Amino acid sequence: MSSYRCPVCDYVYDEAKGAAREGFPPGTAWSAVPDDWCCPDCGVREKVDFEEMGVKT
């Protein structure tokens, strides 16, 4: 599973952990996150702006 980082505030979306407060349970793939989703911490960046951090093993 991969992780994605907001380039503004460094919030990290980890597919393995999901984002419970955003309604994404653990195991939710990045591709399943809506394209219009914004960073929950800073609200500035949209999904397209997040940077892939790589795959965790």
mmCIF file of the N, C-alpha and C atoms, coordinates in Angstrom:
data_MODEL
# 
_entry.id   MODEL 
# 
loop_
_atom_site.group_PDB 
_atom_site.id 
_atom_site.type_symbol 
_atom_site.label_atom_id 
_atom_site.label_alt_id 
_atom_site.label_comp_id 
_atom_site.label_asym_id 
_atom_site.label_entity_id 
_atom_site.label_seq_id 
_atom_site.pdbx_PDB_ins_code 
_atom_site.Cartn_x 
_atom_site.Cartn_y 
_atom_site.Cartn_z 
_atom_site.occupancy 
_atom_site.B_iso_or_equiv 
_atom_site.pdbx_formal_charge 
_atom_site.auth_seq_id 
_atom_site.auth_comp_id 
_atom_site.auth_asym_id 
_atom_site.auth_atom_id 
_atom_site.pdbx_PDB_model_num 
ATOM 1   N N  . MET A 1 1  ? 0.849   -1.173 0.000  1.00 0.00 ? 1  MET A N  1 
ATOM 2   C CA . MET A 1 1  ? 0.000   0.000  0.000  1.00 0.00 ? 1  MET A CA 1 
ATOM 3   C C  . MET A 1 1  ? 0.896   1.237  0.000  1.00 0.00 ? 1  MET A C  1 
ATOM 4   N N  . SER A 1 2  ? 0.393   2.318  -0.568 1.00 0.00 ? 2  SER A N  1 
ATOM 5   C CA . SER A 1 2  ? 1.176   3.541  -0.723 1.00 0.00 ? 2  SER A CA 1 
ATOM 6   C C  . SER A 1 2  ? 0.711   4.631  0.232  1.00 0.00 ? 2  SER A C  1 
ATOM 7   N N  . SER A 1 3  ? 1.534   5.656  0.344  1.00 0.00 ? 3  SER A N  1 
ATOM 8   C CA . SER A 1 3  ? 1.219   6.850  1.120  1.00 0.00 ? 3  SER A CA 1 
ATOM 9   C C  . SER A 1 3  ? 1.355   8.060  0.210  1.00 0.00 ? 3  SER A C  1 
ATOM 10  N N  . TYR A 1 4  ? 0.578   9.100  0.514  1.00 0.00 ? 4  TYR A N  1 
ATOM 11  C CA . TYR A 1 4  ? 0.567   10.325 -0.288 1.00 0.00 ? 4  TYR A CA 1 
ATOM 12  C C  . TYR A 1 4  ? 0.635   11.511 0.658  1.00 0.00 ? 4  TYR A C  1 
ATOM 13  N N  . ARG A 1 5  ? 1.465   12.510 0.320  1.00 0.00 ? 5  ARG A N  1 
ATOM 14  C CA . ARG A 1 5  ? 1.727   13.650 1.193  1.00 0.00 ? 5  ARG A CA 1 
ATOM 15  C C  . ARG A 1 5  ? 1.248   14.951 0.579  1.00 0.00 ? 5  ARG A C  1 
ATOM 16  N N  . CYS A 1 6  ? 0.621   15.778 1.414  1.00 0.00 ? 6  CYS A N  1 
ATOM 17  C CA . CYS A 1 6  ? 0.231   17.127 0.999  1.00 0.00 ? 6  CYS A CA 1 
ATOM 18  C C  . CYS A 1 6  ? 1.494   17.990 0.971  1.00 0.00 ? 6  CYS A C  1 
ATOM 19  N N  . PRO A 1 7  ? 1.783   18.656 -0.149 1.00 0.00 ? 7  PRO A N  1 
ATOM 20  C CA . PRO A 1 7  ? 3.001   19.462 -0.239 1.00 0.00 ? 7  PRO A CA 1 
ATOM 21  C C  . PRO A 1 7  ? 2.955   20.769 0.553  1.00 0.00 ? 7  PRO A C  1 
ATOM 22  N N  . VAL A 1 8  ? 1.799   21.131 1.081  1.00 0.00 ? 8  VAL A N  1 
ATOM 23  C CA . VAL A 1 8  ? 1.686   22.371 1.849  1.00 0.00 ? 8  VAL A CA 1 
ATOM 24  C C  . VAL A 1 8  ? 1.906   22.126 3.339  1.00 0.00 ? 8  VAL A C  1 
ATOM 25  N N  . CYS A 1 9  ? 1.179   21.159 3.910  1.00 0.00 ? 9  CYS A N  1 
ATOM 26  C CA . CYS A 1 9  ? 1.225   20.971 5.362  1.00 0.00 ? 9  CYS A CA 1 
ATOM 27  C C  . CYS A 1 9  ? 1.824   19.638 5.798  1.00 0.00 ? 9  CYS A C  1 
ATOM 28  N N  . ASP A 1 10 ? 2.188   18.799 4.848  1.00 0.00 ? 10 ASP A N  1 
ATOM 29  C CA . ASP A 1 10 ? 2.797   17.497 5.121  1.00 0.00 ? 10 ASP A CA 1 
ATOM 30  C C  . ASP A 1 10 ? 1.836   16.460 5.707  1.00 0.00 ? 10 ASP A C  1 
ATOM 31  N N  . TYR A 1 11 ? 0.529   16.704 5.615  1.00 0.00 ? 11 TYR A N  1 
ATOM 32  C CA . TYR A 1 11 ? -0.439  15.661 5.983  1.00 0.00 ? 11 TYR A CA 1 
ATOM 33  C C  . TYR A 1 11 ? -0.167  14.447 5.104  1.00 0.00 ? 11 TYR A C  1 
ATOM 34  N N  . VAL A 1 12 ? -0.229  13.253 5.689  1.00 0.00 ? 12 VAL A N  1 
ATOM 35  C CA . VAL A 1 12 ? 0.017   12.027 4.935  1.00 0.00 ? 12 VAL A CA 1 
ATOM 36  C C  . VAL A 1 12 ? -1.232  11.160 4.937  1.00 0.00 ? 12 VAL A C  1 
ATOM 37  N N  . TYR A 1 13 ? -1.676  10.781 3.738  1.00 0.00 ? 13 TYR A N  1 
ATOM 38  C CA . TYR A 1 13 ? -2.741  9.792  3.595  1.00 0.00 ? 13 TYR A CA 1 
ATOM 39  C C  . TYR A 1 13 ? -2.062  8.453  3.348  1.00 0.00 ? 13 TYR A C  1 
ATOM 40  N N  . ASP A 1 14 ? -2.268  7.522  4.261  1.00 0.00 ? 14 ASP A N  1 
ATOM 41  C CA . ASP A 1 14 ? -1.689  6.181  4.169  1.00 0.00 ? 14 ASP A CA 1 
ATOM 42  C C  . ASP A 1 14 ? -2.822  5.217  3.835  1.00 0.00 ? 14 ASP A C  1 
ATOM 43  N N  . GLU A 1 15 ? -2.726  4.560  2.690  1.00 0.00 ? 15 GLU A N  1 
ATOM 44  C CA . GLU A 1 15 ? -3.784  3.638  2.264  1.00 0.00 ? 15 GLU A CA 1 
ATOM 45  C C  . GLU A 1 15 ? -4.042  2.555  3.311  1.00 0.00 ? 15 GLU A C  1 
ATOM 46  N N  . ALA A 1 16 ? -3.017  2.088  3.981  1.00 0.00 ? 16 ALA A N  1 
ATOM 47  C CA . ALA A 1 16 ? -3.176  1.031  4.979  1.00 0.00 ? 16 ALA A CA 1 
ATOM 48  C C  . ALA A 1 16 ? -3.986  1.509  6.185  1.00 0.00 ? 16 ALA A C  1 
ATOM 49  N N  . LYS A 1 17 ? -3.834  2.774  6.550  1.00 0.00 ? 17 LYS A N  1 
ATOM 50  C CA . LYS A 1 17 ? -4.532  3.336  7.714  1.00 0.00 ? 17 LYS A CA 1 
ATOM 51  C C  . LYS A 1 17 ? -5.862  3.979  7.351  1.00 0.00 ? 17 LYS A C  1 
ATOM 52  N N  . GLY A 1 18 ? -5.993  4.433  6.104  1.00 0.00 ? 18 GLY A N  1 
ATOM 53  C CA . GLY A 1 18 ? -7.194  5.155  5.705  1.00 0.00 ? 18 GLY A CA 1 
ATOM 54  C C  . GLY A 1 18 ? -7.245  6.514  6.384  1.00 0.00 ? 18 GLY A C  1 
ATOM 55  N N  . ALA A 1 19 ? -8.433  7.074  6.476  1.00 0.00 ? 19 ALA A N  1 
ATOM 56  C CA . ALA A 1 19 ? -8.645  8.359  7.152  1.00 0.00 ? 19 ALA A CA 1 
ATOM 57  C C  . ALA A 1 19 ? -10.050 8.321  7.740  1.00 0.00 ? 19 ALA A C  1 
ATOM 58  N N  . ALA A 1 20 ? -10.157 7.774  8.939  1.00 0.00 ? 20 ALA A N  1 
ATOM 59  C CA . ALA A 1 20 ? -11.462 7.553  9.563  1.00 0.00 ? 20 ALA A CA 1 
ATOM 60  C C  . ALA A 1 20 ? -12.291 8.830  9.657  1.00 0.00 ? 20 ALA A C  1 
ATOM 61  N N  . ARG A 1 21 ? -11.664 9.935  10.025 1.00 0.00 ? 21 ARG A N  1 
ATOM 62  C CA . ARG A 1 21 ? -12.421 11.185 10.175 1.00 0.00 ? 21 ARG A CA 1 
ATOM 63  C C  . ARG A 1 21 ? -12.947 11.713 8.844  1.00 0.00 ? 21 ARG A C  1 
ATOM 64  N N  . GLU A 1 22 ? -12.372 11.212 7.740  1.00 0.00 ? 22 GLU A N  1 
ATOM 65  C CA . GLU A 1 22 ? -12.820 11.598 6.403  1.00 0.00 ? 22 GLU A CA 1 
ATOM 66  C C  . GLU A 1 22 ? -13.753 10.558 5.790  1.00 0.00 ? 22 GLU A C  1 
ATOM 67  N N  . GLY A 1 23 ? -13.973 9.452  6.515  1.00 0.00 ? 23 GLY A N  1 
ATOM 68  C CA . GLY A 1 23 ? -14.875 8.413  6.026  1.00 0.00 ? 23 GLY A CA 1 
ATOM 69  C C  . GLY A 1 23 ? -14.212 7.339  5.185  1.00 0.00 ? 23 GLY A C  1 
ATOM 70  N N  . PHE A 1 24 ? -12.872 7.252  5.237  1.00 0.00 ? 24 PHE A N  1 
ATOM 71  C CA . PHE A 1 24 ? -12.140 6.243  4.475  1.00 0.00 ? 24 PHE A CA 1 
ATOM 72  C C  . PHE A 1 24 ? -11.554 5.215  5.437  1.00 0.00 ? 24 PHE A C  1 
ATOM 73  N N  . PRO A 1 25 ? -12.120 4.008  5.484  1.00 0.00 ? 25 PRO A N  1 
ATOM 74  C CA . PRO A 1 25 ? -11.619 2.983  6.406  1.00 0.00 ? 25 PRO A CA 1 
ATOM 75  C C  . PRO A 1 25 ? -10.228 2.488  6.002  1.00 0.00 ? 25 PRO A C  1 
ATOM 76  N N  . PRO A 1 26 ? -9.521  1.832  6.922  1.00 0.00 ? 26 PRO A N  1 
ATOM 77  C CA . PRO A 1 26 ? -8.220  1.254  6.576  1.00 0.00 ? 26 PRO A CA 1 
ATOM 78  C C  . PRO A 1 26 ? -8.332  0.387  5.327  1.00 0.00 ? 26 PRO A C  1 
ATOM 79  N N  . GLY A 1 27 ? -7.331  0.495  4.475  1.00 0.00 ? 27 GLY A N  1 
ATOM 80  C CA . GLY A 1 27 ? -7.319  -0.274 3.240  1.00 0.00 ? 27 GLY A CA 1 
ATOM 81  C C  . GLY A 1 27 ? -7.933  0.440  2.053  1.00 0.00 ? 27 GLY A C  1 
ATOM 82  N N  . THR A 1 28 ? -8.421  1.680  2.259  1.00 0.00 ? 28 THR A N  1 
ATOM 83  C CA . THR A 1 28 ? -9.007  2.435  1.149  1.00 0.00 ? 28 THR A CA 1 
ATOM 84  C C  . THR A 1 28 ? -7.898  2.905  0.211  1.00 0.00 ? 28 THR A C  1 
ATOM 85  N N  . ALA A 1 29 ? -7.946  2.431  -1.020 1.00 0.00 ? 29 ALA A N  1 
ATOM 86  C CA . ALA A 1 29 ? -6.936  2.793  -2.016 1.00 0.00 ? 29 ALA A CA 1 
ATOM 87  C C  . ALA A 1 29 ? -7.057  4.268  -2.393 1.00 0.00 ? 29 ALA A C  1 
ATOM 88  N N  . TRP A 1 30 ? -5.948  4.864  -2.757 1.00 0.00 ? 30 TRP A N  1 
ATOM 89  C CA . TRP A 1 30 ? -5.924  6.264  -3.199 1.00 0.00 ? 30 TRP A CA 1 
ATOM 90  C C  . TRP A 1 30 ? -6.880  6.474  -4.366 1.00 0.00 ? 30 TRP A C  1 
ATOM 91  N N  . SER A 1 31 ? -6.965  5.489  -5.240 1.00 0.00 ? 31 SER A N  1 
ATOM 92  C CA . SER A 1 31 ? -7.850  5.594  -6.409 1.00 0.00 ? 31 SER A CA 1 
ATOM 93  C C  . SER A 1 31 ? -9.321  5.654  -6.014 1.00 0.00 ? 31 SER A C  1 
ATOM 94  N N  . ALA A 1 32 ? -9.663  5.203  -4.808 1.00 0.00 ? 32 ALA A N  1 
ATOM 95  C CA . ALA A 1 32 ? -11.046 5.235  -4.330 1.00 0.00 ? 32 ALA A CA 1 
ATOM 96  C C  . ALA A 1 32 ? -11.403 6.562  -3.656 1.00 0.00 ? 32 ALA A C  1 
ATOM 97  N N  . VAL A 1 33 ? -10.399 7.385  -3.377 1.00 0.00 ? 33 VAL A N  1 
ATOM 98  C CA . VAL A 1 33 ? -10.630 8.707  -2.785 1.00 0.00 ? 33 VAL A CA 1 
ATOM 99  C C  . VAL A 1 33 ? -11.121 9.620  -3.905 1.00 0.00 ? 33 VAL A C  1 
ATOM 100 N N  . PRO A 1 34 ? -12.231 10.345 -3.686 1.00 0.00 ? 34 PRO A N  1 
ATOM 101 C CA . PRO A 1 34 ? -12.776 11.205 -4.752 1.00 0.00 ? 34 PRO A CA 1 
ATOM 102 C C  . PRO A 1 34 ? -11.760 12.240 -5.249 1.00 0.00 ? 34 PRO A C  1 
ATOM 103 N N  . ASP A 1 35 ? -11.808 12.540 -6.529 1.00 0.00 ? 35 ASP A N  1 
ATOM 104 C CA . ASP A 1 35 ? -10.872 13.491 -7.133 1.00 0.00 ? 35 ASP A CA 1 
ATOM 105 C C  . ASP A 1 35 ? -10.997 14.898 -6.562 1.00 0.00 ? 35 ASP A C  1 
ATOM 106 N N  . ASP A 1 36 ? -12.175 15.261 -6.048 1.00 0.00 ? 36 ASP A N  1 
ATOM 107 C CA . ASP A 1 36 ? -12.365 16.609 -5.502 1.00 0.00 ? 36 ASP A CA 1 
ATOM 108 C C  . ASP A 1 36 ? -12.065 16.686 -4.001 1.00 0.00 ? 36 ASP A C  1 
ATOM 109 N N  . TRP A 1 37 ? -11.529 15.624 -3.438 1.00 0.00 ? 37 TRP A N  1 
ATOM 110 C CA . TRP A 1 37 ? -11.168 15.591 -2.023 1.00 0.00 ? 37 TRP A CA 1 
ATOM 111 C C  . TRP A 1 37 ? -10.016 16.548 -1.769 1.00 0.00 ? 37 TRP A C  1 
ATOM 112 N N  . CYS A 1 38 ? -10.106 17.322 -0.688 1.00 0.00 ? 38 CYS A N  1 
ATOM 113 C CA . CYS A 1 38 ? -9.056  18.271 -0.314 1.00 0.00 ? 38 CYS A CA 1 
ATOM 114 C C  . CYS A 1 38 ? -8.371  17.809 0.962  1.00 0.00 ? 38 CYS A C  1 
ATOM 115 N N  . CYS A 1 39 ? -7.187  18.293 1.186  1.00 0.00 ? 39 CYS A N  1 
ATOM 116 C CA . CYS A 1 39 ? -6.437  17.962 2.392  1.00 0.00 ? 39 CYS A CA 1 
ATOM 117 C C  . CYS A 1 39 ? -7.279  18.307 3.621  1.00 0.00 ? 39 CYS A C  1 
ATOM 118 N N  . PRO A 1 40 ? -7.469  17.354 4.550  1.00 0.00 ? 40 PRO A N  1 
ATOM 119 C CA . PRO A 1 40 ? -8.300  17.625 5.723  1.00 0.00 ? 40 PRO A CA 1 
ATOM 120 C C  . PRO A 1 40 ? -7.626  18.530 6.749  1.00 0.00 ? 40 PRO A C  1 
ATOM 121 N N  . ASP A 1 41 ? -6.315  18.681 6.675  1.00 0.00 ? 41 ASP A N  1 
ATOM 122 C CA . ASP A 1 41 ? -5.618  19.531 7.641  1.00 0.00 ? 41 ASP A CA 1 
ATOM 123 C C  . ASP A 1 41 ? -5.535  20.984 7.198  1.00 0.00 ? 41 ASP A C  1 
ATOM 124 N N  . CYS A 1 42 ? -5.137  21.223 5.950  1.00 0.00 ? 42 CYS A N  1 
ATOM 125 C CA . CYS A 1 42 ? -4.980  22.614 5.507  1.00 0.00 ? 42 CYS A CA 1 
ATOM 126 C C  . CYS A 1 42 ? -6.084  23.055 4.549  1.00 0.00 ? 42 CYS A C  1 
ATOM 127 N N  . GLY A 1 43 ? -6.764  22.104 3.914  1.00 0.00 ? 43 GLY A N  1 
ATOM 128 C CA . GLY A 1 43 ? -7.860  22.426 3.006  1.00 0.00 ? 43 GLY A CA 1 
ATOM 129 C C  . GLY A 1 43 ? -7.434  23.134 1.734  1.00 0.00 ? 43 GLY A C  1 
ATOM 130 N N  . VAL A 1 44 ? -6.141  23.280 1.534  1.00 0.00 ? 44 VAL A N  1 
ATOM 131 C CA . VAL A 1 44 ? -5.646  24.045 0.403  1.00 0.00 ? 44 VAL A CA 1 
ATOM 132 C C  . VAL A 1 44 ? -5.464  23.186 -0.834 1.00 0.00 ? 44 VAL A C  1 
ATOM 133 N N  . ARG A 1 45 ? -4.882  22.045 -0.678 1.00 0.00 ? 45 ARG A N  1 
ATOM 134 C CA . ARG A 1 45 ? -4.534  21.204 -1.824 1.00 0.00 ? 45 ARG A CA 1 
ATOM 135 C C  . ARG A 1 45 ? -5.599  20.160 -2.106 1.00 0.00 ? 45 ARG A C  1 
ATOM 136 N N  . GLU A 1 46 ? -5.789  19.892 -3.393 1.00 0.00 ? 46 GLU A N  1 
ATOM 137 C CA . GLU A 1 46 ? -6.699  18.840 -3.817 1.00 0.00 ? 46 GLU A CA 1 
ATOM 138 C C  . GLU A 1 46 ? -5.910  17.555 -4.015 1.00 0.00 ? 46 GLU A C  1 
ATOM 139 N N  . LYS A 1 47 ? -6.621  16.467 -4.173 1.00 0.00 ? 47 LYS A N  1 
ATOM 140 C CA . LYS A 1 47 ? -6.004  15.152 -4.325 1.00 0.00 ? 47 LYS A CA 1 
ATOM 141 C C  . LYS A 1 47 ? -4.917  15.141 -5.394 1.00 0.00 ? 47 LYS A C  1 
ATOM 142 N N  . VAL A 1 48 ? -5.157  15.806 -6.498 1.00 0.00 ? 48 VAL A N  1 
ATOM 143 C CA . VAL A 1 48 ? -4.213  15.803 -7.620 1.00 0.00 ? 48 VAL A CA 1 
ATOM 144 C C  . VAL A 1 48 ? -2.853  16.396 -7.229 1.00 0.00 ? 48 VAL A C  1 
ATOM 145 N N  . ASP A 1 49 ? -2.819  17.243 -6.203 1.00 0.00 ? 49 ASP A N  1 
ATOM 146 C CA . ASP A 1 49 ? -1.585  17.897 -5.786 1.00 0.00 ? 49 ASP A CA 1 
ATOM 147 C C  . ASP A 1 49 ? -0.741  17.060 -4.826 1.00 0.00 ? 49 ASP A C  1 
ATOM 148 N N  . PHE A 1 50 ? -1.324  16.004 -4.258 1.00 0.00 ? 50 PHE A N  1 
ATOM 149 C CA . PHE A 1 50 ? -0.593  15.167 -3.317 1.00 0.00 ? 50 PHE A CA 1 
ATOM 150 C C  . PHE A 1 50 ? 0.551   14.446 -4.026 1.00 0.00 ? 50 PHE A C  1 
ATOM 151 N N  . GLU A 1 51 ? 1.634   14.221 -3.296 1.00 0.00 ? 51 GLU A N  1 
ATOM 152 C CA . GLU A 1 51 ? 2.814   13.562 -3.844 1.00 0.00 ? 51 GLU A CA 1 
ATOM 153 C C  . GLU A 1 51 ? 2.901   12.141 -3.305 1.00 0.00 ? 51 GLU A C  1 
ATOM 154 N N  . GLU A 1 52 ? 3.084   11.181 -4.198 1.00 0.00 ? 52 GLU A N  1 
ATOM 155 C CA . GLU A 1 52 ? 3.218   9.795  -3.758 1.00 0.00 ? 52 GLU A CA 1 
ATOM 156 C C  . GLU A 1 52 ? 4.547   9.629  -3.035 1.00 0.00 ? 52 GLU A C  1 
ATOM 157 N N  . MET A 1 53 ? 4.491   9.000  -1.865 1.00 0.00 ? 53 MET A N  1 
ATOM 158 C CA . MET A 1 53 ? 5.689   8.787  -1.060 1.00 0.00 ? 53 MET A CA 1 
ATOM 159 C C  . MET A 1 53 ? 6.275   7.403  -1.301 1.00 0.00 ? 53 MET A C  1 
ATOM 160 N N  . GLY A 1 54 ? 5.548   6.565  -1.992 1.00 0.00 ? 54 GLY A N  1 
ATOM 161 C CA . GLY A 1 54 ? 6.054   5.233  -2.279 1.00 0.00 ? 54 GLY A CA 1 
ATOM 162 C C  . GLY A 1 54 ? 5.238   4.150  -1.609 1.00 0.00 ? 54 GLY A C  1 
ATOM 163 N N  . VAL A 1 55 ? 5.660   2.934  -1.866 1.00 0.00 ? 55 VAL A N  1 
ATOM 164 C CA . VAL A 1 55 ? 4.955   1.758  -1.370 1.00 0.00 ? 55 VAL A CA 1 
ATOM 165 C C  . VAL A 1 55 ? 5.612   1.273  -0.097 1.00 0.00 ? 55 VAL A C  1 
ATOM 166 N N  . LYS A 1 56 ? 4.774   0.993  0.908  1.00 0.00 ? 56 LYS A N  1 
ATOM 167 C CA . LYS A 1 56 ? 5.273   0.409  2.149  1.00 0.00 ? 56 LYS A CA 1 
ATOM 168 C C  . LYS A 1 56 ? 5.204   -1.101 2.034  1.00 0.00 ? 56 LYS A C  1 
ATOM 169 N N  . THR A 1 57 ? 6.207   -1.749 2.557  1.00 0.00 ? 57 THR A N  1 
ATOM 170 C CA . THR A 1 57 ? 6.192   -3.214 2.535  1.00 0.00 ? 57 THR A CA 1 
ATOM 171 C C  . THR A 1 57 ? 6.065   -3.770 3.921  1.00 0.00 ? 57 THR A C  1 
# 
